[in-house]
Amino acid sequence: MAGTFTFTIIKPKAVAKGFIGPILNMISEAGFKIGALKMLHLTRTEAQRFYEVHLERPFYNDLVEFMISGPIVVAVLEKENAVEDYRKLIGSTDPAKAEEGTIRKKYAESMSANAVHGSDSDDNAEIESTFFFPSSEIF
């Protein structure tokens, strides 16, 4: 499945502001098929494990706090060239620098209160997807 799927998280602020529907609509209109989807509230331990790659970064603790601040929506998205196309759809991590019409430009408050996460490689898409979904839940 390499190259044909990616992973996303709709983050707590976007969920709290009611942006789940509009974000999923943008994803669908961009030609992605949803292969798995669920809403959950991360525990501190889960957030620490998921973002372990950033453990040494100065923003790690704030990121963990943000990600446990409310429910999130996680999804596996399918499409040819999925990672690259989804990165283009979500835009720059800094919403002030994101292109008009991207998810982050429309729905993110700031770099730290970002609206969505998107995998940055095929390998990470697989790692991140299987963190949240056993293969039996991906269709």
Summary of the structure (lengths in Angstrom):
residues: 139
radius of gyration: 13.9
end to end distance: 11.9
largest distance: 38.8
contacts: 425
relative contact order: 0.25
helix: 44%
strand: 17%
